[in-house]
Amino acid sequence: QVQLVESGGGLVQAGGSLRLSCVASGRTFSSYAMGWFRQAPGKEREFVAAIKRSGSGTYYADSVKGRFTTSRDNAKNTMYLQMNSLKPEDTAVYYCAAAKSFRTDDLYDYWGQGTQVTVSS
């Protein structure tokens, strides 16, 4: 079993920045590709970003490309999502997830509990 815990969410004004963290425990972090997803009230969960096991490759949803950056520090068992130029439509609960291979769908093996990001206008 892999446990994932997100943190770093909060309230920020439009145009501001936040950095989310996802800390993994239970198994070797470097064995997993990681992804970020988000879900706004009344909407379905959507893909945000993914990163390869080594951190050598990333992929972003069009809605966040150029504004969000994901990275990982395998020595710290931590993945990050740097969110810049935030917009009200970015408001959602953000989840991190772990998978055995790099993927952009939602077929991940493990999920965190989520952290709330609220962007005010």
ChimeraX attribute file (.defattr): number of C-alpha atoms within 10 A of each C-alpha:
attribute: neighborCount
match mode: 1-to-1
recipient: residues
	/A:1	8
	/A:2	16
	/A:3	16
	/A:4	22
	/A:5	18
	/A:6	23
	/A:7	18
	/A:8	14
	/A:9	18
	/A:10	14
	/A:11	14
	/A:12	18
	/A:13	14
	/A:14	17
	/A:15	14
	/A:16	14
	/A:17	17
	/A:18	18
	/A:19	16
	/A:20	22
	/A:21	22
	/A:22	25
	/A:23	20
	/A:24	23
	/A:25	13
	/A:26	9
	/A:27	12
	/A:28	11
	/A:29	22
	/A:30	19
	/A:31	15
	/A:32	23
	/A:33	23
	/A:34	32
	/A:35	30
	/A:36	27
	/A:37	22
	/A:38	22
	/A:39	19
	/A:40	17
	/A:41	9
	/A:42	6
	/A:43	9
	/A:44	9
	/A:45	16
	/A:46	17
	/A:47	20
	/A:48	25
	/A:49	25
	/A:50	28
	/A:51	26
	/A:52	22
	/A:53	21
	/A:54	14
	/A:55	17
	/A:56	9
	/A:57	13
	/A:58	19
	/A:59	17
	/A:60	20
	/A:61	15
	/A:62	11
	/A:63	12
	/A:64	17
	/A:65	12
	/A:66	12
	/A:67	14
	/A:68	20
	/A:69	20
	/A:70	24
	/A:71	21
	/A:72	24
	/A:73	14
	/A:74	18
	/A:75	8
	/A:76	10
	/A:77	16
	/A:78	19
	/A:79	24
	/A:80	20
	/A:81	23
	/A:82	14
	/A:83	20
	/A:84	17
	/A:85	15
	/A:86	23
	/A:87	19
	/A:88	15
	/A:89	13
	/A:90	20
	/A:91	20
	/A:92	21
	/A:93	18
	/A:94	26
	/A:95	26
	/A:96	31
	/A:97	28
	/A:98	27
	/A:99	19
	/A:100	15
	/A:101	15
	/A:102	19
	/A:103	19
	/A:104	21
	/A:105	11
	/A:106	14
	/A:107	10
	/A:108	19
	/A:109	14
	/A:110	16
	/A:111	20
	/A:112	19
	/A:113	14
	/A:114	22
	/A:115	21
	/A:116	20
	/A:117	22
	/A:118	21
	/A:119	20
	/A:120	16
	/A:121	11
